[in-house]
Amino acid sequence: MIVDNYISNHIIPLKLDDNFSLSVRLMDESKLSYFPVLNGNTYCGLISDLDVYELESLGLKIMDRREFLKDLYIYNNQTIFEATSIILDNSLDVLPVVDKNKNYLGVLTINKLLEAYSTYTAADQQGDVIQIVLNYNDLYISEISRIIENEDARIINLFLVPVSESTQVRLIIKLNKMGLCRVVKALERYNYKVEYFYQYMAEENLSDNYGLLMKYLSM
């Protein structure tokens, strides 16, 4: 989950010798609240629309008000998790990406972040989702996996969410198949508390149910 794999270059960055009227136009056209500013190809900082709109004159050059530039960026070899933290902490809609010499490489957008999480959480694959709540000390992934595999299913993704102010965690499991109620029953037999179960319906089942509904409505 390296940032380098999700860099977008569809945004044309501003230059230090650009005036603020250009920044307003580009922000309006792109529907963005932040824009990267460069000196040559060296990243200088992010400019915010809130700062720009407070200016008395948009004819000023960005270099004349360098204090407006926010020193927010991420290196291309850092992770998507680190990028997400910076974006959320600062309410950004883009995050500039630089190399080790602070040369500008592009930006990380919200859409690219969603694409990354969709890939790594198997969100684009069909399969049932189970949520278990348990004490952290009782968490044995190998045992849970064995129970699931005994029901002819496989885990294709899982992640942990700590329960605030407790020693418990929520284990969210994505399975490789649909319609696996028996997996839930098997986990419950081993005293796992299944807090949530989302069962995907196969396309043919959806079609059958729709046909039955139409038949009922026409009676």
ABEGO torsion letter per residue (X at the ends): XBAAAABBAABBBBBAABBAAAAAAAAAAAGBABBBBBBEABBAEBBBAAAAAABABAABBAAABAAABBBBBBBAABBAAAAAAAAAAAGBABBBBBBAAGBBAEBBBAAAAAAAAAAAAGAABBEBBBBBBBBAAABBAAAAAAAAAAAGBBBABBBBBBBBGBABBBBBBBBABBGBAAAAAAAAAAGBBBABBBBBBBAAAAAAAAAAAAAAAAX
